[in-house]
């Protein structure tokens, strides 16, 4: 269950990002400890999937500069669905497209793992170490803002089994090759529980989440309708 950390592991640290999160200063939180992470894990690659609006790359300049300092990579994409407002009904395809680009980049390089992290969640060397210590296909770190719990699978360190936020989720190979991001409107499931449901169906099981350390979601947590996202047509 607990194994030594392989500091030479090849893995992608990936985030999807939209311009309005840059406007709110929620774009570079995941990179605060990037230099220390790069030194401890020399084969880690920081990767961002940027959803462009009419402003192009302009909102992402600060992020791009931060990525360049650690030799990070970014790809861009656009969802041309004709919607002028981001709502709870149409937001999932935007997030999922970004995460699937992270996964695509990892597949092309045949990386050992993908660490999905949201841009507004803090990430440290210790968190990565603790996740790599756990011998399981899907591993997480507790994000207390989501208040998630499940059955205890290990007492010391405390590990619980439950679906968790993709804002802090390590998916090891070969699992990430078989687990794309999607949602299921028929079952009223958003991206995270749909991902976990598929993982269980395939046989990788649920996520093992370490509870001896917290990763904090520092961005605004509320329905997208209340986040004052600018009209996409402007």
URPE-V439102 format. One record per residue. N is the residue number from 0. RES is the residue in one small letter. PHI is phi in whole degrees, -180 to 180 (* if undefined). PSI is psi in radians with two decimals (* if undefined). D_FIRST is the distance of its C-alpha to the first C-alpha in whole Angstrom. Layout:
BEGIN
n: <N,N>
res: <RES,RES>
phi: <PHI,PHI>
psi: <PSI,PSI>
d_first: <D_FIRST,D_FIRST>
END
This chain:
BEGIN
n: <0,1,2,3,4,5,6,7,8,9,10,11,12,13,14,15,16,17,18,19,20,21,22,23,24,25,26,27,28,29,30,31,32,33,34,35,36,37,38,39,40,41,42,43,44,45,46,47,48,49,50,51,52,53,54,55,56,57,58,59,60,61,62,63,64,65,66,67,68,69,70,71,72,73,74,75,76,77,78,79,80,81,82,83,84,85,86,87,88,89,90,91,92,93,94,95,96,97,98,99,100,101,102,103,104,105,106,107,108,109,110,111,112,113,114,115,116,117,118,119,120,121,122,123,124,125,126,127,128,129,130,131,132,133,134,135,136,137,138,139,140,141,142,143,144,145,146,147,148,149,150,151,152,153,154,155,156,157,158,159,160,161,162,163,164,165,166,167,168,169,170,171,172,173,174,175,176,177,178,179,180,181,182,183,184,185,186,187,188,189,190,191,192,193,194,195,196,197,198,199,200,201,202,203,204,205,206,207,208,209,210,211,212,213,214,215,216,217,218,219,220,221,222,223,224,225,226,227,228,229,230,231,232,233>
res: <x,x,x,x,x,x,x,x,x,x,x,x,x,x,x,x,x,x,x,x,x,x,x,x,x,x,x,x,x,x,x,x,x,x,x,x,x,x,x,x,x,x,x,x,x,x,x,x,x,x,x,x,x,x,x,x,x,x,x,x,x,x,x,x,x,x,x,x,x,x,x,x,x,x,x,x,x,x,x,x,x,x,x,x,x,x,x,x,x,x,x,x,x,x,x,x,x,x,x,x,x,x,x,x,x,x,x,x,x,x,x,x,x,x,x,x,x,x,x,x,x,x,x,x,x,x,x,x,x,x,x,x,x,x,x,x,x,x,x,x,x,x,x,x,x,x,x,x,x,x,x,x,x,x,x,x,x,x,x,x,x,x,x,x,x,x,x,x,x,x,x,x,x,x,x,x,x,x,x,x,x,x,x,x,x,x,x,x,x,x,x,x,x,x,x,x,x,x,x,x,x,x,x,x,x,x,x,x,x,x,x,x,x,x,x,x,x,x,x,x,x,x,x,x,x,x,x,x,x,x,x,x,x,x>
phi: <*,-106,-131,-65,-81,-93,-75,-97,-60,-89,-148,-104,-104,-125,-138,-91,-147,-118,-60,-68,-73,-65,-59,-91,74,-108,-102,-115,-62,-66,-100,-56,-105,-63,-66,-65,-64,-64,-72,-79,-122,-65,-102,-81,-121,-86,-138,-126,-104,-103,-85,-86,-112,-63,-86,65,-83,-52,-67,-99,-60,-64,-64,-60,-63,-66,-64,-61,-67,-119,57,-79,-124,-139,-118,-122,-155,-140,-104,-97,-99,79,-83,-92,-121,-84,-127,-65,-87,-114,-78,-65,-60,-70,-68,-65,-62,-65,-67,-69,-70,-58,-63,-63,-60,-64,-64,-61,-94,49,-70,-77,-166,-124,-106,-79,-143,-77,-66,-106,-116,-73,-132,-128,-58,-61,-62,-64,-58,-66,-71,-71,-70,-89,-89,-160,-60,-120,-135,-133,-116,-58,-114,-61,-63,-94,49,-114,-145,-162,-60,-81,-106,-158,-88,-138,-72,-73,-129,-116,-107,-170,-69,-139,-67,-72,-68,-157,-143,-96,-121,-82,-74,-88,-59,-65,-64,-103,-122,-77,-99,-159,-133,-131,-68,-62,-98,58,-113,-80,-64,-62,-67,-66,-60,-67,-62,-65,-59,-68,-65,-73,121,-86,81,-86,-81,-96,-112,-75,-107,-91,-156,-114,-106,-103,-84,-95,-81,-70,-110,-166,-58,-61,-63,-101,-97,54,-72,-61,-59,-73,-89,-88>
psi: <-0.84,2.24,2.83,2.61,2.27,1.77,-0.16,0.11,2.41,1.99,2.76,2.30,1.87,2.51,2.50,2.54,2.46,2.74,-0.64,-0.41,-0.55,-0.71,-0.55,0.01,0.47,0.48,-0.52,0.15,-0.69,-0.30,0.07,-0.68,0.35,-0.65,-0.76,-0.68,-0.77,-0.59,-0.69,-0.60,1.45,-0.31,0.22,2.46,2.19,2.27,2.35,2.36,1.98,2.07,2.03,2.51,-2.79,-0.28,-0.09,-2.37,-0.09,-0.80,-0.31,0.15,-0.73,-0.72,-0.79,-0.72,-0.71,-0.70,-0.71,-0.55,-0.40,0.39,0.68,2.97,2.58,2.53,2.80,2.73,2.85,2.39,1.84,1.24,0.12,0.00,2.33,-0.36,2.43,2.15,3.04,-0.32,-0.54,0.08,-0.44,-0.72,-0.55,-0.79,-0.79,-0.67,-0.71,-0.80,-0.60,-0.48,-0.66,-0.83,-0.70,-0.77,-0.76,-0.70,-0.73,-0.62,0.02,0.87,2.80,-0.39,2.83,2.23,1.79,2.24,2.40,2.62,-0.33,0.39,2.35,2.47,2.28,2.91,-0.77,-0.70,-0.77,-0.75,-0.81,-0.59,-0.72,-0.31,-0.41,2.14,1.51,2.61,-0.74,2.21,2.46,2.96,2.47,2.25,1.68,-0.43,-0.35,-0.20,1.06,2.44,2.82,-3.01,2.52,2.19,-0.24,2.40,-0.69,1.76,2.72,2.15,2.25,2.66,2.06,2.82,2.55,3.00,2.45,-0.06,-0.24,1.43,2.08,2.16,1.97,2.75,2.53,0.06,-0.74,-0.43,-0.52,0.01,1.52,2.93,2.33,3.12,2.92,1.65,-0.50,-0.66,0.06,0.76,2.29,-2.95,-0.81,-0.95,-0.50,-0.73,-0.81,-0.67,-0.76,-0.70,-0.74,-0.67,-0.67,-0.57,0.12,-0.21,-3.04,3.04,2.43,2.08,2.12,2.30,0.08,0.16,2.54,2.35,2.23,2.33,1.89,-0.17,3.04,2.21,1.76,3.01,2.52,-0.47,-0.37,0.12,0.06,0.83,2.28,2.64,2.26,-0.22,-0.14,*>
d_first: <0,4,6,10,12,15,18,20,18,21,20,23,23,25,27,30,33,37,40,40,37,38,42,40,38,34,34,33,30,27,29,30,27,27,29,26,24,26,26,23,21,25,24,23,26,27,29,31,32,36,38,41,44,48,47,45,43,45,42,40,41,39,36,37,39,35,33,36,35,32,33,31,32,34,35,38,38,41,41,45,45,48,46,48,45,41,41,38,39,39,36,33,35,35,32,30,32,31,27,28,30,27,25,28,29,25,26,29,27,24,22,18,17,19,19,21,23,26,29,30,26,25,23,22,20,18,17,16,14,12,11,11,8,6,5,7,11,12,11,14,15,18,21,23,26,25,24,21,19,17,16,13,10,8,11,11,10,12,10,13,13,16,18,19,22,22,23,20,17,15,16,14,17,18,17,20,22,22,22,26,27,29,30,32,35,36,33,33,30,29,27,24,24,25,23,20,22,23,19,19,22,21,17,15,14,15,13,10,12,12,15,15,17,20,21,25,27,30,32,35,33,36,37,38,42,42,41,44,43,46,48,47,50,52>
END
